[in-house]
Every structure is written in C-alpha cells, then in structure tokens.
Amino acid sequence: MSKMGEKVAYLKGLAEGLGVTAETDKGKLMLAMIDTLEAFAEQSEETEEALHELQEVVDELDSDVGDLEEALLSEAEDDEEDDEEEDEDDDEEEGLIEYECPHCGTVIFFDEEAFDMEQEHLCPNCNRKVFEEDENDEDDDE
C-alpha cells in the first residue's frame, strides 16, 4: 500500500473512531470525501504499477538500442579499417598502368617500369591488339 493509501486508511479509521455516520449531513459529506480519496489512492497505486512496468520496458529498450549502437559503431569501424586496407592496396597498385581494351572492354594492367610502347600488346580476353597504330604515326615515319 502506498503512503496515500495509508493516509486514507488512517482517515477512515479516524472517522469510525469518532463515530462519523451517514445519518448526519456532515457525516455523509465526510464519508463521501473519504471514499473519493480512497478511489484516488487506488488509482494512484495502479498508475505507479503501470509506470514501474513501463520503466522496465523502457530500460530494456534502452539496453537493446545501446547494443545496436555498439554493433553499428563496431561495423562502421570495421568498414573504416577495410577502407584503409583498400587504400593500402591502391598504393600497392602504383607502378601499374590500367588500360581498357578498346575492343572488348577488359581492364588490363601493365607494369609501368617494364612497359614498352614499341611492343605489340594483346588483350588476354579477345587476343586483339590493345594499342592500334594510328595512320598518322605511319605517315610521320615516312
């Protein structure tokens, strides 16, 4: 029983001890007020119980949201680490020339240091020349 319920019970006992009855107008009024206070006390206790249950649910939801935040932040950190690793991989690819075959679209990588434009380079996919000689180049040679 809540403090409010205890106080209402005290008033009810006090009224009985003083001999307050519903036979007089003042007695009717006092007993009606005590009954009203008793109803308020019961409603207050029900509200407190509902509030307590609601607080438990909110605490559980808060815990679950915290777990989700932690998981998402952990995943974001993993993604950042993956991005850093990819950046490192990109750095390792320095020294390579990336070229797309004009015939089939296959991406081909050439070693920058060993690349010689004078050599004939064939696409590994379509087996055609990757770098076609321009007619203008042939004219320049003549």
Secondary structure, DSSP 8 states (H G I E B T S, - for coil): --HHHHHHHHHHHHHHHTT--TTSHHHHHHHHHHHHHHHHHHHHHHHHHHHHHHHHHHHHHHHHHHHHHHHHHHHHHHHHHHHHHHHHHHHHTTTEEEEE-TTT--EEEEETTT--TTS--B-TTT-SBSS---HHHHHHH-
